[in-house]
Amino acid sequence: MASSDIVTGQYVQIQQTPASVGERIGAQLIDWLIQGIFAFTLLYLIDEIGDYVGFIGNNSRPLLFISVLIIILYCPLCEIFNHGQTIGKKILKMRVVKKDGSTPSVGAYLMRWLLMLVDGPTLSGLGILVMLLNQDNQRIGDIAAGTMVIKLNSYHQIQVSLDEFNHLSKNYRPVYPQVTDLSLEQINLITRTLELPDDDPRIHALAEKAKQILHISTPHERSDDTFLWRLVKDYQYYALEEI
């Protein structure tokens, strides 16, 4: 199966391979088995506890309601609190990610879960058909949420080519560790500003602002543009160091 390569804003190349339709069905079957065992065990315990403490009629309904709610919310709860993995996905080494390789939001997980009503075999079963026709094996819920299920053993964060980082040598040493406090948007602003002519006053103004934000009183560089370029390089260094 073809993998997809994505270069993120943090200068990291993501290579990920979608889980196959068969693997996704297998994970779903495992999850249904777990939900079934959980439901059977809870019903058995409720019945046993009810007999023991004298539950009759409506007294057992709150506990039954909570149990059913846990079973219904099994998938989104697992994915939200277990990095995009249900137990079935974990066993088969898969996880849910955004198409750009980032972690989905809670809203994205819930969107996938809600649209399971359309995707699932209990109603229409459209999910399997859509996955078969989709290059990334996305069901309708994935398409709506902007997510995909990938194989973990093919999910790699790879340092991008030297052509894109030819200014960073193996022996490069960053000067300003506090640059990690800057956001990607701020680094992009610095990069765009450095495209201006060297004598543009906005370069000096931005350099002074950066010194203020990062609490740099005496920079090592003599010129403003050299100082700003150093910030960009240091930021890229620390971004790659996390890989």
N, C-alpha and C positions, 0 to 999 in steps of 0.2 A: 504494500500500500504506500502511496506517495506521501512524503512528509512535506510540511510547509515551513518555510523559513521566514522569520519576521525580525526586523531590526527595531528594537524599542527605542524610546526617547532617552533611556539610560545608556545608550551605546552598547547594548547587548543583543546578540543574535539568538533568537529562540528557534530551535528546531523541534517540531512536535509532530507526532504521527497520530491521526485519529484512531480510536479504538474501532475494531471491526464491528459490524452488525451482530455477528455471532457472539463476540465477547460481551457486547452490551446486553444482549438477551440473556447470556449466561449469568452476568452480574445481577440482572433483574430477577431471575429465577432464584438465585441465592437469597436475595433480599426478601422475596415473597416467602420463601421457606422460613427465614428467620422471623418475619412478621407472624407467620402462621404458628410457629412454635411459641412465640411470645404471647399471642392471643390465647392459645390453648392453655398455656401455663397460668396466665392471669385468671381466666375463667375458672380453672380448677381451684386456684387459691381462693378466689372470691367465694366459690361454693363451699370450700372447706372452712374458711374463716366465718362465713355466714352461719354454718351449722354450729360452729364452736361458740360464737358470741351471741347467737340468737338473732342474726339478721333476718328480717322478714320484709317482703314487699319493697317499699321505696327506700329503705335504709341502705341498701347496697347500690342504689343507682348512682350516687356521686362517684364512688370508686370505679364502677363500671364505665361511667362517662369519661373519667380521666384515663382509664386504660385504653379505651377506644380512641381517644384523642392522641395518645402517644403513638399508637399504631398508625393512625392516619398521617401524623406529622413525622413519621420515622425518616423518610428520605430527606426532606429539607433540613430537619434538625441535624442529621448525621453530616450532611454536606456543609452546613454552616459552621458546625463546631469541629469538624474533622477534615478541614482543608479540602473540601470538594469530594470527599469519599464516603460512600455508604460502606457497610461491611462487605457487601458483594463486590463493589469496586475495589476495595482494599485487597481482598483475596485475589482478584484477577489483575491487580496492579494497574488500576486506572484511576483517573480523577477528572473532575470538572474544572475547566479553566475558561477564561475569556479567550476570544479568538486571537487577541494580541499576546497571549501567554500570561496575563496578569490574573490575580485572584478575583473571582466574581463578587459582586456586592450581595448583600442579603436580599435585595430586591430581585436580582437576577436568579438566585436560587429559588425564590418563591415563584417567580414567573415560570420557571421550568416545571415546578411542582404543580402549579395550577393548570397548566396546559397538558399535563399528563392525562387529564380527563378526555382530551381530544386524541392524544397520541396513543393512549393505552388500549390494550385489546378488549377491555371490558365494554367499551362503547364503539369506537370506530376502528381502532387499530391502524390509524393513518401513520403513526410514528414510524413503523417498520418500512412502509412504502416510501415515505419521505427520505428516510435514511438511505435506502437503496438508490435513490435518485440524486442524492446529495454527495458532493465530492468529499466533504468533511464528515460524512455520516451523522449529520445533525437531524434530530427530530424537530417537529414544529416548535416545541418548547425551547430548544437550543437556539433556533433561528431568531425567535422573538426576544430571547434574553441575551443574544450575542455570545453564546457559550458553545463549547464543544467538549466531548469526552476524549481524552488522550491516553495513550499508553505510557505509563511512567518510565518504562525501561528505554524509551526512545525520546524522552524529554530532556533536552540538553540545553544548557546555557553556554554558548560558545563565544569566546573572544572574537570579535570581528577582525577582518583582515588587516594586515599591517598598512595597507594603503589608506585606511581610514584613521589609523593611529600612528602614522609615520613619525610624529613628533615625540612619541613616547618610547624611549629605549628601555631595554631590560633593566638598566641601572638607573632609571629615572627616580629621583627622590623629590617628593612633594615638599613644598615650603610652608603652605598654609593649611594645616589640618582642619581649621575652623570653616573651610570652604564647604564642608559637608552640610553646614547649616543652611546653605543656599538651596533654593528649589530649582528644578529643571527649567522652569519659566524664567527665573532670574539669570541663569547661565545662558539661555537662548537670547535674552535681551543683551547681555554682554557681547555675545558673538555677533549679533546684528549691529551693535553699536561700533564694533571694531572694523566693520566694513566701511565705515565713514572715513573721509580724509583724515590724516594724522592731526591736522590742526583744527579739527572740528571741536568746538567748546564742549559738546556733549560727552566726549570721551573723558575730558578732565572732570566734568561734573559727576559722571557715573563712577569714576575711580574714587573720587572723594566720598561718594555715597557708600561704595563697597567697603572702604576703609572704616567708615563709621559703623556700618552694620556688623562687620567682622572684628571690630575693635583692633584694627591694625594701625598703630600710630606711626611706625617707621617701616615702610616696605623695603624689601631688598632691592627692588628694581628702581631705576632712576626715572624712567618715563612712565606715563600713565598707561599707554597702550601695552607696554611690556608687562606691567603689573597686571593688567586685566587678562592678557593672554596666559599669564602664569596661573591665575585663578581658574581659567577654563581647563588648562592642562591638569591642574591638581584635582579638579572635580572629576575629570575623566579617569584619572588614576585611581581615585577611591571608588568610583563606580565599577571599574574593572576588577579591583581588588576583592569585591564582594562575590565575584563569580566562583 
